[in-house]
Amino acid sequence: MRTTQLRAFDAVARLGGFSRAAGQLALTQPAVTIQVRSLEQDYGVKLFNRRGGVVALTAAGRGLFERTRELFRAEDLIRDYLDQSQSLKTGEVRLAADGPRLAMALIAAFRSQYPGVYLSVALANSAGVWRDLREGRADVGVVANPPNDPRVHVVQLGVRGLEVVLPAGHALAGHKILSLKQLAGQPVIFREAQSNTQKSLERALKRQSVAVDEVMRLASREGLVEAVAADLGIGFVFADEVSANGRVRVVPLRGLEAENRDTVACLNSQKTRNTVAAFLRVAERWRQDPGPPAKQ
């Protein structure tokens, strides 16, 4: 068993494909394939099911992946120590976030204190962020409403309620606050099923027995705002996610139990890493004094 074999296997498992793993490892795809195949042959196990260019972990592969994640997380801790990132003059944080606004506010606070630490950011919905965090593709997740998991350390940041996004010329755009019942029958642009916004909206509509007219589904908040601005319907977001402008108005909703619980999360095994611990400390301070929201 060689470290190169384990590293190739771990990259394929994390990234979901041989070509993506090759790109991250700066190797050719055949070289990665050879490493994984050699590992399978050396130990007489099948680690991946391969069908039509899609790879999926077998039961043996899932067990090995849990162990390689532990191995390479330990390597990250050692690297932190050896590159003297205790001083936080260097280092890296891989961040996954389910929305740019809160993430950029936290990044700005972090960068002001640790300008030498490099941050890479991946945006996804909350399910995607949670998956990246659990599977080791992200060191820190800025994610709303995370599930309870004893393997994950969570810092609570705050809660936000639902707001409605209306075209600027909409008959209700001049209201300072609206109820969900006032929006009954309106054409609505929904988010994807895994979106926290969509889940909260559907629960609220059901609780209040309000029917709306779904006209389309969009997989991004930015797409939803553009569709509303084009007068294709109204949409819903959580507070502070979208700013009013000349094309759309954002109005709070009253009488709802729907809330977005914002958090910063990391695996328990990572929370003592110097760079990760520093990000958590910044998040704790930001929670106490968030200041103005980041501009979009």
C-alpha positions, 0 to 999 in steps of 0.5 A: 500500500502506497500513499500515492494509491490512497491519495488517488483513491481519496481524490476520486471518492471526494470529487466523484470522478477520475478526471476531476481527481486528476485535475486536482492532483496534477496527474493524467487521468490514466495515472489516477486510474492505474493507482486506484486499480493497483490498490484494488488488485493489491488487496483484492477489493472493489472500491468503485462501481463504474458505469458509463463514466459515473463512479460510485463507492462500493461498501468497501470503498465507503469504509476506506474513504472514511479512513483516508479522510481521517488520514489526510485530515491528520496530514493537514494538521501536521502541515499546519504545524510545519508551515508555522501557520500558528502565526496565521501568516500563511495557510488556507481555508476551504469554505463552502456557503449556501449564500454569498451575502453572509459568507462575504461578510464573514470573509471580510471580517476574517481577511481584515485580521488574517490577510495572509490566509488564502480562502477558496469559496464554493457556493451551493445550496444547503444540502450541497454545503453539508455534503462538501463539509461531511465529505472533506471537500470543505474545511468550514461551511456557512450553512443554514439549518444544519442537521444534528450530527455529533461529528460536526461542531456548529456556531450559531450566528442568528435567525432570519425570517422570510421576505417576499420579492416583488417586481417594482411595479407590483400592486403590493410593492408599496407595503411595508409588511405583508401577510402570506394570505395577501399573496394567495393566488399570486404567480410564484417562482419557486426554488429547488426542492432542497433549498431551505427557502423552499422548504420553509415556504412550503411549510408556511403555505401548508400551515396557513392553507394558502394556495399560490400559482407556481410558474417555474423553479429556479436553482439560484437566488440570483436567478429568482431575483432576475425572474422577479425583475422581469415580472414573471412572478414573485419570489421568496428569500430570507431577510438580508439575502436580497436588497431592494433596487429599481427593479424589485422590492423586498417586503417582510412577511408577518405571522410566520414561523419560518426561520433561517438559522444561520451557522458556521460549521466544521467537523469536530476533527478539524476545529483545532486546526489553526486556520479553522479555529481562527475562522470560528473565532471570527464567526463568534465575534461577528455574531456578537457585533455583525455590523452592516451586511455585506453589499451585493 
